[in-house]
Amino acid sequence: MRSIHPLRGAAAAVVVVALAGTLGGCSSGADPGVTTLNFFQFKGEAREDFDRIIEKFEAENPDIHVVQNQVADADTIIRTLLVKDKAPDVITLNGNGNFGRLAQAGVFYDFSDEPVLDTINPAVQDILADLGNKDGEVNSLGYVNNANGIIYNADIFAEQGIEVPETWDELIAACEKLKDAGIQPIYATLADSWTSVPSFNGLGAYAVQDGFFDEMRAEGENVGPDSKASFEQDFAEPLDRELQLYGYAQEGYRGATYDEGNAAFARGEAAMLLQGIWAVNGIKQVNPDINAAIFPYPTDAEKDRVIVSGVDVTVTMGRNSPHREEALRFIEFMFRPDVIEEFAASQNMIPSVEGAELSDDLALQSVKPFFDDGRITGFLDHQIPPGIPLAEFVQESIFTGDAGAALATLDNEWRKIAARTIPVTEDRS
């Protein structure tokens, strides 16, 4: 979920100019008959993993040379390249709202008839479809996925005889039991506003399962307490529950940073951490032996539980790539089970290919059944227009304890943006 710091201002402009030349100007390798593919890659921590993939691919495909261009601020730079008609041959991006808007614009290839699509978990592709595709198309392939739930110390739970909570009441009972035993139930961090959003996504997931955002877009400027859908109506319980969980957090959580939370949890200072699987690597850097697992934010009925997941890496290509056959060959190689398994294990993520094995990391194994059963749903904040500072509003509600004011503000911000940008109807298939 966290991204590396973007390049800004003049530095970003220099990168765009350099990449435009690199990505658009090289069509073949130095050797006759060798095609060079330009591979646009956004994830800094995955550079070495993709280098290994490229090395193996080139060994099996000597007629193709792949150049990895790893960039920061990928959302901005890819837009600029697309405007300049300099689309890279193969592209990885984070599956977020910005990506969905690009896909809807029809700038990416349609994978509908490609066999590789049939190897991917349909629930993962549904998450991408909710973000956006051009009408009737499939414009990207989910590669690896994260999981947004409550991280828990399995050893503390076992020592206290606490089963993994499957309902909201069971979660509160577990917090009370830990508190009575003198164990800090939850470690929370709010020094950075974004750390309030994972629990908002997890608890709010149940409010958006029946077309909530379609209704919000249809209501547009009319969103409010009396409309068919609104934050004030539909998110009162989720945000109240988030505030209730913060009532079990440690003293001083308002000033605690993300890294401090990971370290404290790793040292056993709390039984649960309100973060997602992306935090596990940081936790294990402090305590490699910790038994950290994940369970979904529960709702009132066990059978309704879903794990919130984002497509951490999605793969696509330019709509009119001049190297279509070679690019597809590289993409198909990336999705080969042995290749994606190694990448996912290194990144501590869940591979999208059905039947691909997960690493034996407890955090991954604990969420595997939900992926196997298709009981996953996307990050709701990816559906909220970027002009709405969701994290700041949620953080403020936790500081003040006033959920109603934050939700009314969200509705008001939605109305203002709807008046400028959101169509009355919008096909997100």
ROTOR-233756 format. One line per field, with one value per residue (C-alpha): residue in one letter; residue number from 1; z, y, x. Coordinates in steps of 0.001 Angstrom, whole numbers, plus 524288, in hexadecimal, padded with zeros to 5 digits. Last residue first. Layout:
! residues N
resn (a ...) $
resi (NUM ...) $
zz (Z ...) $
yy (Y ...) $
xx (X ...) $
END
This chain:
! residues 429
resn (s r d e t v p i t r a a i k r w e n d l t a l a a g a d g t f i s e q v f e a l p i g p p i q h d l f g t i r g d d f f p k v s q l a l d d s l e a g e v s p i m n q s a a f e e i v d p r f m f e i f r l a e e r h p s n r g m t v t v d v g s v i v r d k e a d t p y p f i a a n i d p n v q k i g n v a w i g q l l m a a e g r a f a a n g e d y t a g r y g e q a y g y l q l e r d l p e a f d q e f s a k s d p g v n e g e a r m e d f f g d q v a y a g l g n f s p v s t w s d a l t a y i p q i g a d k l k e c a a i l e d w t e p v e i g q e a f i d a n y i i g n a n n v y g l s n v e g d k n g l d a l i d q v a p n i t d l v p e d s f d y f v g a q a l r g f n g n g n l t i v d p a k d k v l l t r i i t d a d a v q n q v v h i d p n e a e f k e i i r d f d e r a e g k f q f f n l t t v g p d a g s s c g g l t g a l a v v v v a a a a g r l p h i s r m) $
resi (429 428 427 426 425 424 423 422 421 420 419 418 417 416 415 414 413 412 411 410 409 408 407 406 405 404 403 402 401 400 399 398 397 396 395 394 393 392 391 390 389 388 387 386 385 384 383 382 381 380 379 378 377 376 375 374 373 372 371 370 369 368 367 366 365 364 363 362 361 360 359 358 357 356 355 354 353 352 351 350 349 348 347 346 345 344 343 342 341 340 339 338 337 336 335 334 333 332 331 330 329 328 327 326 325 324 323 322 321 320 319 318 317 316 315 314 313 312 311 310 309 308 307 306 305 304 303 302 301 300 299 298 297 296 295 294 293 292 291 290 289 288 287 286 285 284 283 282 281 280 279 278 277 276 275 274 273 272 271 270 269 268 267 266 265 264 263 262 261 260 259 258 257 256 255 254 253 252 251 250 249 248 247 246 245 244 243 242 241 240 239 238 237 236 235 234 233 232 231 230 229 228 227 226 225 224 223 222 221 220 219 218 217 216 215 214 213 212 211 210 209 208 207 206 205 204 203 202 201 200 199 198 197 196 195 194 193 192 191 190 189 188 187 186 185 184 183 182 181 180 179 178 177 176 175 174 173 172 171 170 169 168 167 166 165 164 163 162 161 160 159 158 157 156 155 154 153 152 151 150 149 148 147 146 145 144 143 142 141 140 139 138 137 136 135 134 133 132 131 130 129 128 127 126 125 124 123 122 121 120 119 118 117 116 115 114 113 112 111 110 109 108 107 106 105 104 103 102 101 100 99 98 97 96 95 94 93 92 91 90 89 88 87 86 85 84 83 82 81 80 79 78 77 76 75 74 73 72 71 70 69 68 67 66 65 64 63 62 61 60 59 58 57 56 55 54 53 52 51 50 49 48 47 46 45 44 43 42 41 40 39 38 37 36 35 34 33 32 31 30 29 28 27 26 25 24 23 22 21 20 19 18 17 16 15 14 13 12 11 10 9 8 7 6 5 4 3 2 1) $
zz (7BF75 7C5B9 7BDA8 7C2CF 7C426 7C99A 7C5AD 7D082 7CD96 7D1F8 7D993 7DE20 7E43A 7EC94 7F020 7F41C 7FCE0 8039A 80569 80B57 8145B 81921 81BB6 82383 82BA3 82ED4 8335D 83E40 8475A 845A4 8428D 83C08 833B6 83027 82B27 822E2 81CED 81A70 8140F 80B1C 8051D 7FA05 7ED6A 7EA87 7E7B2 7F074 7E9EF 7EDB1 7FBBF 7FB45 7FA3D 7F2A9 7F6F9 7F9DC 7FCA4 7EFFA 7F6D8 7F47C 7F7CB 804CE 807CC 8057D 80FD7 81AF7 811CB 80DFB 81BEE 81FE6 815CB 80EEC 801A4 7F913 7EE46 7E136 7DF1F 7D95B 7D503 7DCFD 7E5D6 7F407 7F911 801B2 7F727 7F65F 7F73A 7ECB6 7E353 7E535 7E381 7D789 7D06D 7D40E 7D094 7C33E 7C3D7 7C0DC 7B530 7AF90 7B115 7A9E4 79E9F 79E47 79CBE 791BB 78A25 78C48 788B3 781D1 78DC1 789FB 796CA 79F12 7A866 7B540 7C1F7 7CF57 7DB9D 7E94A 7E54D 7F1E4 7FB4B 805BE 80BC0 80C11 8173F 8148B 81996 82701 828F4 82FEE 828F0 82A6C 82601 81F08 8262A 824EA 82A71 83142 83790 83B2C 8385D 82F84 839E9 835CF 8274A 82903 82C45 8205F 8179B 81DE2 81BAE 80D8F 812DA 81844 82403 830A0 83941 842FB 84F4B 853F7 85925 8537D 84E6F 84063 843EE 8491F 83CFC 83370 83B1C 83BB0 82CF3 82AAF 833D9 8416A 844C2 845E1 84BB0 85823 8615E 85B2A 85324 85871 85665 84899 8462D 84A34 840F6 835ED 83A15 8397A 82BF8 82719 82D95 82839 81ACA 81356 81704 818C6 80E09 8048C 7FCA0 7F893 7FC90 8093D 810FC 80507 7F719 7EDA6 7E630 7E10D 7E429 7D910 7DD69 7EB4B 7E66D 7DEBE 7EACA 7F390 7E9E6 7F3AA 7FA07 7FE5A 80CA5 80F6E 80B27 814D5 81FD9 8181B 8107B 81CAF 8238A 818AA 81800 82535 8219B 8168D 82055 824A5 83344 834F1 83914 83FF9 84874 84CD2 85852 861E2 86B10 87974 8797A 87AC2 86EA0 86706 86ADA 86764 859FE 8576C 85B35 851CA 846D1 84A39 849A7 83C1A 836FE 83318 83DA2 83D0B 84937 855FA 85FCF 865BA 8621E 8549D 851D9 85699 84DDC 841F2 842F8 83AE2 82E7B 82BEC 81DA8 810AA 807BB 7FC63 7EE92 7E3CD 7D503 7D145 7C280 7BBC1 7B1F9 7B196 7A7F0 7A661 7A8F4 7AC0E 7B953 7C6DA 7D548 7D718 7CBD2 7D308 7DF0B 7D659 7D050 7DDBC 7E026 7D31B 7D7F7 7CC0F 7C2DD 7B92D 7B6A2 7B1A2 7A629 7A01B 79A8D 7A45D 7A5BB 7A00B 79F72 7A6E9 7A350 7A38C 7AC8A 7B609 7B83B 7BB95 7C591 7CB87 7CCF7 7D46F 7DD26 7E115 7DB84 7DD06 7CFF3 7C771 7B901 7AD49 7A014 7A568 7A00A 79985 79347 799D1 7A193 7A57D 7AA19 7B240 7B87B 7BB5F 7C203 7CB2D 7CFE3 7D0A7 7DA96 7DBD5 7D04B 7CD47 7BEE9 7BC6A 7AEFB 7A93C 79DE0 7955D 78B0F 79587 79B80 7A5AB 7AAFB 7A91C 7B1DA 7BCAA 7BCDE 7BC38 7C7D4 7CFAA 7CC72 7D049 7DDDE 7DEC1 7DBA4 7E48C 7EFB5 7E63B 7E135 7D548 7C9DC 7BB9E 7B372 7A644 79D7C 79462 788B0 7843A 775C3 7730B 77F80 7850A 789D8 78331 784FF 78CF4 78C22 793D3 7A0C4 7A197 79C00 7A3A0 7AF65 7AF35 7AD68 7B836 7C17B 7BF1A 7C1F3 7CE9A 7D306 7CF5B 7D886 7E097 7E13F 7E8F1 7F643 7F5E5 7F757 8030B 80000) $
yy (7F3C8 8013D 807B8 81565 81CD7 82A9C 82DD6 831CA 83DAE 84B3B 84A21 83CBF 842CE 84BE4 84180 837E1 8423B 84459 835D6 8347D 83FFE 8398F 82D29 83471 83B98 82F0A 827D5 8317A 82B21 83726 830B9 824FD 82DEA 835F9 829EF 82618 833B4 8348F 8272D 82A3E 83673 83755 83C07 82E40 82A03 81EA4 81156 80DDF 810D5 804CC 7FBBF 7EFE2 7E3BF 7D5C7 7C980 7C2CD 7B5A8 7B375 7C1A7 7C088 7B395 7B995 7C427 7BCA8 7B681 7C3CA 7C871 7BB40 7BBDB 7AEA4 7B518 7B495 7AA81 7ADF6 7A680 7B225 7BCB5 7C90F 7C733 7CBA2 7D4C4 7D3FE 7DAB7 7CFA0 7C558 7CC2A 7CCB0 7BE59 7BA00 7C2A1 7BBFF 7ADF9 7B010 7B666 7C3DB 7CB10 7C21D 7C599 7D3EF 7D21E 7CAF2 7D538 7DFBE 7D838 7D67C 7E48C 7EB1D 7F71D 7F901 7FE92 7FE32 7FF8B 7F473 7EF4D 7E916 7EBA9 7EC3D 7EE67 7EA4D 7EE73 7E54E 7E678 7D94A 7D573 7D0CE 7CEB2 7C0AF 7C4F4 7CE03 7DB30 7E048 7DC72 7E3A7 7D8DF 7D09A 7D183 7C9FE 7CD9C 7C2CE 7CAB6 7C454 7CEC9 7D942 7E6ED 7E43F 7DB7B 7E6F4 7EE87 7E2E1 7E148 7EF50 7ED14 7E29F 7ECD5 7F5C7 7F752 7EF96 7E53F 7DEAA 7EA2B 7ECBF 7E004 7E5A6 7E45B 7EC12 7F70B 7F6E3 7F749 8021F 80A38 808D6 80DBD 8192B 81B30 828EE 82635 818D3 81F28 815C3 80877 804BF 7FE84 80ACA 80AED 7FF15 806A1 811BA 807E4 80275 80FF3 8117F 804C8 8076B 81520 81152 80F08 81A80 82596 8203D 82107 81856 819B8 827FB 82D35 82FC4 83513 83267 83AD5 84022 83292 8294E 82030 82083 81D2E 81248 80C2D 80E1D 8066C 7FB68 7F0E2 7EDC0 7FBA9 7FB66 7EE9A 7F419 7FF3D 7F78B 7F3B0 80050 808BB 7FFB1 801DB 81083 81594 8130B 81CEA 8282A 826A0 8281F 81F46 81231 8073D 7FBE8 7F3CC 7EAF1 7EF25 7E38C 7E4EF 7D895 7E0B4 7E85E 7DBE6 7D6BF 7E3B4 7E41B 7D5FA 7D922 7E4A5 7DBC0 7D15F 7DB92 7DFB6 7D1D8 7C7CB 7CAD0 7C1E4 7B979 7BEA3 7B509 7BF53 7B845 7B532 7C35B 7C7F8 7BE00 7C1A9 7CFF9 7D6B5 7DECF 7E418 7E432 7E9F7 7DFAC 7E20C 7DD12 7D8A5 7D8B5 7DDB9 7DE4A 7EADC 7F0C4 7E6F6 7EC67 7EE18 7FCAF 8015C 7FC36 80202 800E2 7F6FD 7EF3F 7EEA9 7E8D8 7DF6C 7DB09 7D6F1 7CF8D 7C88F 7C27C 7C2D2 7B78B 7BAB4 7C823 7C1C1 7BC4B 7C9EA 7CCF0 7D743 7DD09 7EA4C 7F2FD 7FFCB 80DDE 80C01 8174E 80DB2 807B7 81505 81774 80A17 80C7C 818F2 811C6 80783 7FAFC 7FEB1 7FF13 7F5E9 7F8D2 7F137 7F76D 80537 80F32 81AA0 820DA 82DC8 82D60 81F68 8236F 82E77 825B8 81B89 825E6 82AB9 81D69 81859 82256 81A53 81322 805CE 80498 7F643 7F38A 7E672 7E040 7D695 7CD1A 7C55D 7C0DF 7B65F 7BD4A 7CA45 7C5C8 7C119 7CDF7 7D5D5 7CEAD 7D0C8 7DF4B 7DF98 7DACE 7E483 7F013 7EBBC 7F538 8008E 7FD15 804F8 7FCE3 80108 7F603 7FA65 7EEA6 7ED84 7E481 7DC78 7D8B9 7DFD4 7E230 7EFF3 7EDF7 7F2EB 7FD48 807A9 81582 81581 81012 81610 8234F 82496 81F40 82A45 834C5 82F29 82DE0 83BFA 8407F 838D6 83F9C 84CE1 84B73 83F23 83163 8289A 822A4 813E9 80EA3 80945 80000) $
xx (7BB21 7BBCD 7B105 7AE99 7A1F8 7A024 7AE0A 7B77F 7BFFB 7BBFF 7AF47 7B37A 7BF9D 7B77C 7AD90 7B828 7BE50 7B133 7AF36 7BCCA 7BA0A 7AD8E 7B551 7BFA6 7B56E 7AE44 7BA70 7BD57 7C75D 7CFE3 7DCF3 7D695 7CE0B 7DA0A 7E13F 7D586 7D4AA 7E348 7E39B 7D824 7DE15 7D40F 7DA71 7DEF2 7D0EC 7CCC7 7CC59 7DA50 7D655 7CD93 7D932 7D4C7 7CD6C 7D144 7C979 7CD62 7CDE7 7DC6A 7DF2F 7D7FB 7DE7B 7EC0A 7EA9F 7F12F 7FB19 8004A 80223 807B6 8129C 812D4 81439 80838 806A5 80097 7F3EC 7ECD8 7F63B 7F470 80031 7FE8E 8091D 8152A 81D4E 82730 81C82 81492 82018 823A8 81596 813D2 81F09 81BAB 80D60 80FEB 809E1 8168B 818D2 80B81 80EF7 81BE0 81537 80AA2 814EA 81B88 80ED8 80A6A 81715 81194 808C4 7FBA0 7F42F 8004C 802E0 7FD7F 8019D 7FBBE 803EC 7FE82 7F0EB 7EA6C 7E3DE 7D97A 7D680 7C849 7BFAD 7B14C 7B0C9 7B59F 7AA05 7AA99 7B6B7 7C4E3 7D107 7D816 7E237 7F0E2 7FC72 80916 81109 81D0F 82A2A 82FF0 82DF2 831FF 83340 82783 81EB6 82351 8208F 81335 80EB4 80A5A 80135 7F815 7F757 7EFA9 7F8E6 7F4BB 7FA09 801FE 80FB7 814D9 821A8 81CE5 810B9 81933 821CE 81665 80FD7 81C31 81DAB 80FCE 8118F 80BD8 80744 7F8C0 7FB73 80062 7F9D6 7F7EE 7EC10 7DFA5 7D775 7DCEE 7D45A 7C824 7CBA5 7CC58 7BF3C 7B909 7BEF9 7B90A 7ABD1 7A9CE 7AED2 7A232 799C3 7A374 7AC25 7A0E0 797ED 789B0 78A02 78438 790BF 797C9 79BE8 79401 79FB8 7A2E4 797B0 79BC0 7A9EB 7A5D1 79CFD 7A812 7B089 7A756 7A4FB 7A16F 7AE7D 7B1C8 7ADBC 7B4BE 7C1D1 7C090 7C6CE 7D2CC 7D426 7D2B1 7DC68 7E653 7E349 7E7E4 7F61D 7F4CD 7F431 8023F 80478 7F8A6 7FE2F 7F70C 7FB6D 7EFED 7EC9A 7F74A 7F874 7F50F 7ECC2 7E050 7E448 7E68B 7D92B 7D2BA 7D91D 7D516 7C705 7C741 7CBE5 7C1C4 7B6F2 7BB88 7BB1A 7C561 7CF53 7DB5A 7DA76 7DFE3 7E599 7EE7A 7FB0D 7F59C 7F210 7FF41 80610 7FDE8 801BD 7F763 7F6DF 7E93F 7E593 7E9D2 7EF66 7F8AC 7F7EB 800F6 7FF61 7F1DE 7F0C6 7ECEC 7E382 7D867 7CE82 7BFD1 7BFFD 7CDC4 7D14F 7CFB6 7D29A 7C7B8 7CD7F 7DA75 7D3F0 7CC6C 7D94A 7DDEB 7D139 7D31A 7DFF3 7E8D3 7EC01 7E121 7E707 7F385 7EBC1 7EA39 7DCC2 7D8A4 7E64C 7E29E 7EEAA 7EF34 7EBDA 7DD1A 7D99E 7D398 7E0FD 7E6C1 7DC0E 7DE33 7ECC2 7EA37 7E09C 7EA7C 7F025 7FE72 8052C 80D08 80ECA 813AF 816C5 817AA 80DEC 814C1 808C1 80C82 7FFCC 8030A 81090 80B02 800D5 80B3C 81380 808F5 80459 81259 816EB 82371 828F9 82ECE 83242 83556 83AF1 836D1 83E51 836E2 83C3F 84369 8368D 83989 8458E 83E97 83387 83C98 84410 8377D 831B2 83E26 83E38 82FD8 83332 83E68 8358B 82A80 82D51 82C6C 81EE9 81AD7 81FC2 81F2B 82506 82A2E 82B48 836EF 83565 840F8 8414A 84DEA 855A4 85592 847B4 83B83 8313C 83813 832E5 8265C 82A64 837DE 83473 827F0 82F28 83909 82EB1 82644 831D9 835CF 827F4 827E3 83442 82EAD 8232B 8223B 8276E 81E8A 8218C 81FF2 8125D 80B03 80000) $
END
